[in-house]
Amino acid sequence: MTVTLGLEEELQVVDALTGALAPFDVERAKRALPEGSGGVTCEIHKCTVELQSPVASHPDQILKSLSQLRDFARGQATQHGQRVMAAGLHPYSPWQTQAVHDQSNRYPHYAHLLHEYGEVTRSAMSFGLHVHLGLPDTRFRIPVMNALRSILPEVLALSVNSPFHEGRDTGLASWRHSLLGRYPRMGIPEAWPDEQSYFAHIERLRKVGSLEPDQGMWDDLRLHHRYGTLEVRICDAVYSLERIWLIVALLQCEAVTLTEEAARGRLPEPEPRALIEENKWRARRYGMGASLVDWSRDEALPTPVRFERWLARLLPAALKLGLWPRIEMAVASALQAGTGADQQRVWRSEGATFEGLVKTLVDATAEPWIVPPSIGRRRRDIHKSPEIGKPARQPRPAPSAHLRTGRATP
């Protein structure tokens, strides 16, 4: 069973000298992009360049493509005295001074948003990371989407990277969602009874003029109205390629696990939106330091315990996909390192000005993608039955000890 992958990343473009946001010539970049390497496109604000990976079947392929696209965008920006960086928000550039794509003849969708939502659109100058999951059986798209909603707070906690806004510490790990939340049809999606009901609702919104004819909803997770993928939209833009690898790998394992459960008729009842929103708030506020609630027990769990249980559940899929033990080690490393928001605050506490913080984020975004040594196959076989090639009955103790301490396996 293959769950295909795709990724969209919204990068900030900044002036190389001042660190302030700067308009980027996306059309010129499009013409220079080598064929077959993915895509680059614009967003509403001209200081954004969006990178689009080709469709892939493995997280390593996604990260290789993204690394190459970042190199390309960096080269294009450098030619014009600019740099690129990945973070959910710029720490100090004001939205009021940013140029937008408002020409109705060239950018009708953006012009419509600016007209319809006014200052909401202009002020929601944020930068995200979207992961597309292509399910092998379209019958299960809505059931899997309903179940996938529950792990969105964990995914957000891994990605939070927007603590500063307009020159202030917001007190949150992800202030980006405070800006996006001003839009309608945002946030954790409802649970839908079936695909027909989902698209009937979209058509209804189009009929009454709430959505444009070729547009869908903007939830943190959606069934894409054109691609047919499940698009996870909750993440802040993340500078660490290793962290992006982990997010993509976890989502692929989760999608495989849920698809298999759906095929056996064993998916749990979808959690109410309000309960997932509560965990989302905790993730927005504290990132990997959040105690997320297990609503089956009404129990707030420390992050290492929550991820330990999640990994144990995903272990069979991770073995099948060849992602074990790398995914376990990446989770342990993430628990130890914290989040992009944590690191930004560390850099500030060590004396970095906001201009210096931008330079550091630019440098962090330029770090190359280095594929770890090929250790997965050797250790994966330890947990497999040689007779039938399936996970052995007792593989689950492996994640426990070092996940609780947040230390990676040596």
N, C-alpha and C positions, 0 to 999 in steps of 0.2 A: 504494500500500500504506500503510495507516494503522495505526500502533501507538498505541492509546489510552493515556492517562495518568491516574493518580490519585495522591493524596498524603495521607499521614497524618503529623501532626506532634504530638509530645508536648511540651507547654510546661510549665515549672515556674511555680508560683504562689508568690510570696513576699510577706511583710509589707512594706508600703511604708516603714516606719520602721526595722525591724531588719534587713531583708534575708533573714531566716530563712524557710524553707519554711512555708507556711500552707495549711490546707484550703480548697478552693474548692467553691462550691455549683454543681455541674455541672447539676443538675436545673433550677435557676432559669434558668441560661444557656440550656438547651435550649428552654425556653418562650419566651424572648425572641428567639431566633435567627430572622431573616427567612427565610421559605420560599424554597427554591431556592438558597440560598447555600452549601450544603454541610452539614456536621454538626459537632456538638461532643459529646463523650462523656467518660466517666471512665476511669480506670485503677485498679489495685489501691490505690495510694497516693492519698489525698485531695488531695494537693498538686499533682496532675497534671490538666491539661485537654488532651484530645486533639482536634485539629482535623482535619477530613476534607474534602478538596476534592471538588467534583463531578468527574465524568469529563470529560476534555478531550482535544483532539487536538494541542495545541501547548504547549510550555513556558511561553509568555507567558500563556496562559489559566490554567495552574496557578498561576503566581506572582501573577496578579491576584487569583484566588480566595483564595490563602493570605494575601496582604496584607490583604484585607478581613476574613478570619476572625481574623487577629491583632488588627486594630483592634477587632473586636467583643469578643474575649476581654479585651483591654486595658480597654475601657470597662466591661465587667462587673466586672472585678477592681477597678478604681478606685472603684467605688461602695461597696466594702467595705474600703477602705484597703489594697488589695493591688496588686501589679504582676505582669507575666508576663515570662519570659525564656527564651531557647533556649540550652541547653548540655547536654552529655551527662550531667553530674553537677552537683549543687550543691557548691560548693567547701568548705562546712564544716558544714551542717546534719546532725546525726546521724540515721541511719535509725531508731534505737531510739525516738525521740520522735514519729514520724510516724503519724498516724491512717490506718487502712486501711478499705476497704469489705469488711467481714467478715460482714455479715448474710446468712445462707444463704437467707432468703426473698426478698431483693431482688437479691443478687449471688451466685448459686449457683456460678458459675465461679470467681470470686475466692475465695470461701469454700473451695472445693475445693483451689485452689492453696495457700492458707495452711495447710490441714490436711495436704496431701500433702507439701509441701516446707518447711514451717516457717520457720526463720530464713533459709533461702535466699531465699524469696519476700520476706520483710520487708526483708532487707538489700540485695536487688537493686533498689534505688531509683534507676533510671536512666531516661534520656529519649532517645528515638530519632526518626529520620526514616525513613519507609517509602515507597517509590515502587512503584506498581503499573503493570505493563505489560500491556496487552491485545493479544494477537496476533491478526491477522486470520484466520489459519488454525490451528485447534486441533490439527491433525495434528502441528504442529511444536513444540508447547509443551515437551515433555520434551527433544527434541534441542537446542532453543535454550537451555533452562535448563541443560543439561549444559555447553554452551559458555560461557554467560554467567558461570558460576562463576569462570572464569579472570580476569575483570577486577574481581572484587569487591575485591581489595586496593587497586586504584587508586581505586575509588569511596570506600572507607574513608579512604584517605590524604587525599582532598579534604575529608572531613567531620570529621576528628578534632577534638574539642572538649571533652575531659574530662581535663585534666592534673592537677587538684587534687581531693583527696578527704579529707574529715574534717580539713581544715585543714592538709594536707601536700601537697607536690609529689611526685607518685608516680614521676616520672622517665619516664613514658610520655605519649604524645600522646593515647591513648584508654584510660583506666582503666575505662571503662564495660564493655568486653568482659571485663575481669577479674571483674566482678560477675556478668555474664550467663553466663559460662562455668561457673558452679557448677550451673546447671540441666542436666538431661539433654536430649538431642536438640537441642543448640545447635551453632552454628559453621557451617563450610563444609559444604554437603550432599554426600552421595554422588552419583555419577553413576548414573542409573537407566536400565535398558534400554528402558523404554516406560512410558506413562502407566498402563497396567493394573497393572504391577508396583508403581508408586509408590502408587497408591490401595489396592492390596491390602495393602501394608505398613501403611498407616494403619489399615485395617480390622482387621488383625491386632493392632495395638497397642490399638485400642479393645476388641477381644474379650477381651484378657487384663487390661484395666483400666488400662493405662498412659496411655491418652488417654480423655478424656470423649467421649460419643457424637457431639457436633457439633464437635469440635476437631481441629486438624491439628498438624503439627510446627512447631518454632520456629526452624528453621535461618536462616542469614543470607540465604538465598534459598529461596523455596518456591513450588510451584504451589498457589495458594490453594484450599482445599478447598470453599469456597462460591462465590467470585467467578470462579474459573477464570483469574485473572491470575497473571503471574509477579511475585511481591512481593519486592523487594529491601529487606532489613531490616537491613543491616549498618551503616548510617550513624548516627553521633552526631547529636543535635539540633544544628542550625546556625543561628546568629543572622543571618548574612548572606543576604539574599534573592538577591543576585547569585550567591553560591556555590550556593545551592539550584537556581537556574536552570541553572547549568552541569551539576550532577549529573543533573538531569532530562533535559537536552538530550543529554548523552553517553549516558545509558542508552537514550533513544529511538533515537538513531542506531545504537547497538550492536544493539538488538533488531531494527531494520530490516535491518541488514547481515547478522545471523545468520539471520534468516528467509529472506532471499534466497539465502544460501548453502545453507540447508537445502532450499529448493525445487529447487536445482540439484544436490543431492547432494554438496556440497563442504564440509560441516562437518568440521573436524578431529576426531580422536579426543579424547574428554574427558580433561583432565589429571587425574592422581591427586589425591585430596583432600589427601594429605600435602604435596604440592608447593605447592598453593594456600595451605594453612595456614601454610607457611613465609613466603610473601609477606605474608599477613595479619599475622603477627607483626611483620614489618618495618614495615608500615604503622602498626600500633598503637604501635610504639615511636617511630618517627621522623616519621610523617606524610608530608608532601611532601618531606622530607629523606631519605626511605628510598631505598636502592638495591634496586629490585625485580628479581627474577631472571627472565630469559628462559630457561625450562627447555628450549626447543628447542636452545639453545646452551650451557646451563649458564653463563650470563653475567649477572652483576649489573650492571644499567644505572642510571646516574644518572636521577633523576626527569625532567628535561627531555627526555632522549633517549627514555625510555619513553613519555612523553606525545606526543612528536613522531611516533613510529612509530604510536601508537594513532590520532592525528588523521589521519595520512595514510591509514590503513585506513578510517576513517569518512568521509572526504571525499565520496565519491559520495552516501552517505546524507544527509550534512549539506547538500549542494547540493539534493537532491530535496526535503528538508524546509524549505528556506529558512532554515537555521540558520548558513550560512556567509556572511560571515566572523566573525559574532558569537561563534561557539563557539571559533574560533581565538583571538580576542582575549581571551575569558574565561579560556582556559587559560593564556595568557601572563600575564594579570593574577594568576591564582592562583599561578603559579610565583613571581612577584615578591613577592606579599603573604604567602605562607605560609598557615598554617591558623589556625582559631580557637584551638587549643591554643597555637600560637606567640604569638598576640596576647594571650591571657590572661597568658602569662608576661612579655610586654613590659609590660603594665599593672602587674603585680606588681613588676617590677624598677624601675619608675618611681615606686614608693612607695605604690601602692594597698594598703590593707588588704583582707582578704577581704570585709569589708562593702562597702568601696568598689568592689571587683571586681564584686560582685553588682550594684551600682548602674550600673556601666559596661555590664555585660551587658544589663541592663534597657533602658538607653538604646540600645544597639546593636540590640536586638531591635525597638525602636520605629521604626527607620529606615524610611522609606517605600520602596515599590517604584517605581522610575522606569524605564520602558521606554526603552532606548537609541534614538537616532535611527534612522530606517529606512534603514540603509546596506546591508543584506544583498542586496536585489534588484539594485542597481546593480553591486556587485562580484561577485556570484554570476555574472552574465551574462558576465563576462570569461572565466570558466572553462567556458563552455558552447559546444557546437558549434551555430551558428545553423541548420544544415541539419536536424539530428535532435533538437535540444533535450536532448542528453545531455552528460555531462562530457567535455571534450576529453581527448586522450590524455596530455598532459603538464601536469596541474595541480599535481602534488605538490611541486615546489620551494617553493611559497608558504609553508608553515608553518615552514620550516627555520630561517632565520637568527635571528629574534627569539625563537623558543621556546627556543633554546639559551641565550640571555642572560636569558630571563625577562622581556622587555620587550614591552609591548603594541604593536601596530601604531599608528603615529600617525594 
